[in-house]
Amino acid sequence: MQTADPLIPLPRLLDAMRLLVRGFGSREDEVEAVVQRLVEANLTGHDSHGIGMLPRYVSSYLEGGLQPNAGIAVEMDGGALLRLDGRAGFGQVVGQQAMALGIERAQAHGSCIVALGNAHHLGRIGAWAEQVAAAGLVSMHFVNVISRVIVAPHGGADARFGTNPFCAGVPLAGRAPVILDFATSVIAQGKTRVAHNKGETVDPGCLIDHQGRPTQDPRYGVIPPYGALLTFGGHKGYGLALMCELLGGALAAGLTQREADNGKKRVLNGMLSVLIDPGRLADRAAFEAEALAFLDWVQASPTRAGGEPVQVAGDAERAWRARRTAEGVPVDATSWAEILDAAARLGVDPAAVRVAAGV
Ligand SMILES: NC(=O)c1ccc[n+]([C@@H]2O[C@H](COP(=O)([O-])OP(=O)(O)OC[C@H]3O[C@@H](n4cnc5c(N)ncnc54)[C@H](O)[C@@H]3O)[C@@H](O)[C@H]2O)c1
């Protein structure tokens, strides 16, 4: 995103997005959850998972893929082992509900495994690790994506799965938690669209064309004939992506990537989450002291010439959040036009959204 993009102050952006999301017919608590989580993705620097997703959500809703006002249904309750159906509801709502239930059970039993299937797009998975960490619990999340296939297996010449994210969170005593949260593709799908719109190329090693040849032309991620993104770290990222599909998809959701979804607008996520109370597994104070000592040791590594000081996972998002909360959120012209068009498709007056945002 270019720095020249207009900055929308946070309160105005929240108000404008509330207007739009009300167009889904959502109850007010759902409106608030969807708006807060999407804007939070922008605040933390992940524009690919922020308000720019709303046009896709509108298309999915109009096609019958996204179901507003659907809460989770408990399909199997084994105490510390839960299988939940997200009923194609907003991921911003069913993700929060699933983690709240998992937290309650992990606090009662020491740990809990939550299998969530059929959730509409869960957005930035780090939000769920943050919710769990705020309750003092460790968590791991393996996620699959049911949508158009866009990532090739290591050695493969075409796309066979999605950008399957992995996430883990560790709460710390008196310090912000460590939140590791990434897609298993080298770059996010949204980055090929941005590069294509700007007439730029993508870095080498990110993309192959429709015949499996390396390319830097982002069109192969955006318009047919499609190529495929590559996984990060060669066979290792591919292995993690595979596990996200097997654990988040086959095990948790009972649904893995299908060719039949290529033409649909819905984006479903399956998520297998493991929640652990460190105070029940071990001595909490000893764990916290050990974790802090290790992080201090790692961050004491001298900065490489020409590089940036060592960070830990979660630092980047906190820095973005502080900056954008103060300065406002940049929204590029293409995304903003798509958002206003999405409002119109929902029957919401785009002019009112524009006025609320002040742009
Ligand atoms: N719901 C879905 O279907 C879906 C699919 C794919 C991705 N996503 C989301 O997309 C978002 C973006 O993913 P991404 O792969 O582009 O993330 P990314 O490549 O920006 O990596 C982010 C992770 O790396 C850490 N990090 C960044 N800079 C660092 C540094 N210098 N040192 C140490 N750690 C550092 C961050 O704190 C964070 O944990 C994530 O929130 C992910 O959950 C969601």
The ligand as an SDF file (V2000), in Angstrom:
LIG
                    3D

 44 48  0  0  0  0  0  0  0  0999 V2000
   -8.5730  -16.8790    7.3310 N   0  0  0  0  0  0  0  0  0  0  0  0
   -7.8410  -17.2930    6.3270 C   0  0  0  0  0  0  0  0  0  0  0  0
   -8.3000  -18.0620    5.4970 O   0  0  0  0  0  0  0  0  0  0  0  0
   -6.4160  -16.8310    6.1770 C   0  0  0  0  0  0  0  0  0  0  0  0
   -5.6160  -17.4010    5.1840 C   0  0  0  0  0  0  0  0  0  0  0  0
   -4.2900  -16.9560    5.0700 C   0  0  0  0  0  0  0  0  0  0  0  0
   -3.7940  -15.9590    5.9090 C   0  0  0  0  0  0  0  0  0  0  0  0
   -4.6230  -15.4290    6.8480 N   0  0  0  0  0  0  0  0  0  0  0  0
   -4.1380  -14.3470    7.7210 C   0  0  0  0  0  0  0  0  0  0  0  0
   -3.3770  -13.4210    6.9500 O   0  0  0  0  0  0  0  0  0  0  0  0
   -2.5450  -12.6880    7.8260 C   0  0  0  0  0  0  0  0  0  0  0  0
   -1.2610  -12.3610    7.1180 C   0  0  0  0  0  0  0  0  0  0  0  0
   -0.4660  -13.5290    6.9190 O   0  0  0  0  0  0  0  0  0  0  0  0
    1.0060  -13.3770    6.2830 P   0  0  0  0  0  0  0  0  0  0  0  0
    1.5120  -14.7320    5.9580 O   0  0  0  0  0  0  0  0  0  0  0  0
    0.9690  -12.3580    5.2030 O   0  0  0  0  0  0  0  0  0  0  0  0
    1.7870  -12.7720    7.5370 O   0  0  0  0  0  0  0  0  0  0  0  0
    3.2820  -12.2060    7.5680 P   0  0  0  0  0  0  0  0  0  0  0  0
    4.1120  -12.7680    6.4820 O   0  0  0  0  0  0  0  0  0  0  0  0
    3.1780  -10.7270    7.7160 O   0  0  0  0  0  0  0  0  0  0  0  0
    3.8560  -12.8270    8.9460 O   0  0  0  0  0  0  0  0  0  0  0  0
    3.2660  -12.4040   10.1240 C   0  0  0  0  0  0  0  0  0  0  0  0
    3.9410  -13.0850   11.3010 C   0  0  0  0  0  0  0  0  0  0  0  0
    5.3510  -12.8720   11.2730 O   0  0  0  0  0  0  0  0  0  0  0  0
    5.7250  -12.0820   12.4340 C   0  0  0  0  0  0  0  0  0  0  0  0
    6.8050  -11.1930   12.0390 N   0  0  0  0  0  0  0  0  0  0  0  0
    6.7510  -10.1830   11.1260 C   0  0  0  0  0  0  0  0  0  0  0  0
    7.9450   -9.5670   11.0410 N   0  0  0  0  0  0  0  0  0  0  0  0
    8.7860  -10.1870   11.9030 C   0  0  0  0  0  0  0  0  0  0  0  0
   10.1470  -10.0270   12.2740 C   0  0  0  0  0  0  0  0  0  0  0  0
   10.9200   -9.0670   11.7130 N   0  0  0  0  0  0  0  0  0  0  0  0
   10.6830  -10.8420   13.1940 N   0  0  0  0  0  0  0  0  0  0  0  0
    9.9140  -11.7950   13.7800 C   0  0  0  0  0  0  0  0  0  0  0  0
    8.6060  -12.0340   13.4770 N   0  0  0  0  0  0  0  0  0  0  0  0
    8.0610  -11.2270   12.5440 C   0  0  0  0  0  0  0  0  0  0  0  0
    4.4740  -11.3530   12.8260 C   0  0  0  0  0  0  0  0  0  0  0  0
    4.4950  -10.9110   14.1650 O   0  0  0  0  0  0  0  0  0  0  0  0
    3.4330  -12.4400   12.5820 C   0  0  0  0  0  0  0  0  0  0  0  0
    3.4140  -13.3920   13.6000 O   0  0  0  0  0  0  0  0  0  0  0  0
   -2.4510  -13.5190    9.0910 C   0  0  0  0  0  0  0  0  0  0  0  0
   -3.1380  -12.8240   10.1110 O   0  0  0  0  0  0  0  0  0  0  0  0
   -3.1690  -14.8260    8.7590 C   0  0  0  0  0  0  0  0  0  0  0  0
   -3.8900  -15.3920    9.8450 O   0  0  0  0  0  0  0  0  0  0  0  0
   -5.9020  -15.8470    7.0130 C   0  0  0  0  0  0  0  0  0  0  0  0
  1  2  1  0
  2  3  2  0
  2  4  1  0
  4  5  1  0
  4 44  2  0
  5  6  2  0
  6  7  1  0
  7  8  2  0
  8  9  1  0
  8 44  1  0
  9 10  1  0
  9 42  1  0
 10 11  1  0
 11 12  1  0
 11 40  1  0
 12 13  1  0
 13 14  1  0
 14 15  2  0
 14 16  1  0
 14 17  1  0
 17 18  1  0
 18 19  2  0
 18 20  1  0
 18 21  1  0
 21 22  1  0
 22 23  1  0
 23 24  1  0
 23 38  1  0
 24 25  1  0
 25 26  1  0
 25 36  1  0
 26 27  1  0
 26 35  1  0
 27 28  2  0
 28 29  1  0
 29 30  1  0
 29 35  2  0
 30 31  1  0
 30 32  2  0
 32 33  1  0
 33 34  2  0
 34 35  1  0
 36 37  1  0
 36 38  1  0
 38 39  1  0
 40 41  1  0
 40 42  1  0
 42 43  1  0
M  CHG  2   8   1  16  -1
M  END
$$$$
